[in-house]
Amino acid sequence: MSGSKIVGITFSESHLQALLEDRRIVSTPLAWYPTLVRLSAKERGAYHLIGAGRGVEWESIDYQISLEGMLRGIPEAGAIVPVTN
């Protein structure tokens, strides 16, 4: 992950995508972040980057996610994550 930096976030109906400085996209299921699922599209769009692009914050709800957590597959506590074989 050395040198990776988030430059933007987008949402689909089912995924959160972190756009990285090197043009890669890290996509994680939106279901991993129940707090974000409950927000309106406008509220989800009210984020800002933190930690020199290593994370994202929604200040109005005091909620943060990190690029490292996304890459490691770490969902929000309490998220229901289906197990696949």
N, C-alpha and C positions, 0 to 999 in steps of 0.2 A: 504494500500500500504506500510505500515511500513516494512522496511527491504527488499523491492523489489529492485532489481538491475539488469540492463541490462548487459549481458555478451557478446552478439553478436546480429547481425542483419542478416536476410536472406530475399530474395525476391522470390516470385513466379511471374507468369505472372500477377496476379491480386491482390496480397497482400504483405504487408510488415509484417514480423514477428520479434518481439523482443523476444530473448531467455533470460529468467530470471535466475538468480543465483539459485533459488529454483527449477529449471527445468520446470517451466511453460512457455508457449508461449502465447504472446499477439499478435493477428493478426488483422490488420486493412486494409481496402481496399487501394490499392495503389492510386486509384483515389482521395483519400482524400489529396494527396500530389502532385499536378500538377507539381511542381518544380522538384520532383524526377522522375515523369513519363517522363519528357523531357530529362533526363540524359541517357547516355548509361549504359549498365550493368557494365562496368569497372568503370565509374564515380560513380555509386551508391555504388560500393564496396569500394570506397575511403573515408570511414567514420572513425571517431574515437569517442569513448565514452567520455562523459563529465559529470561533476557534480557527480563524484563517481558512475557512472553507471545510473544516473537518466535521462540522455538524450544522444542524438546522434547528431554529427555535421559533416557536409560536408564543411570543411574549404575552399575548392577552390571556393565555391559559397556562402559562408557565410550563411549557412542554418542550422537550428537546429530544432529538435523535442524533446519533452519530453515524458517520460513514463507516467507521469500524464495526459498529453493531450491525449495520446493514450487510456488510461483507461477511460477517461471521454468522449471519442468520439468526440474530438474537431478536425475538419479538418482544413487544411490550408485555410486562407482567400481567397475567390474566387473559392474554389473547388465546383464543382457541385455534391451535395450529394442527391441521390434519396430518396424520402420519402416513407416509407413502412407503411402499416397499420397492 
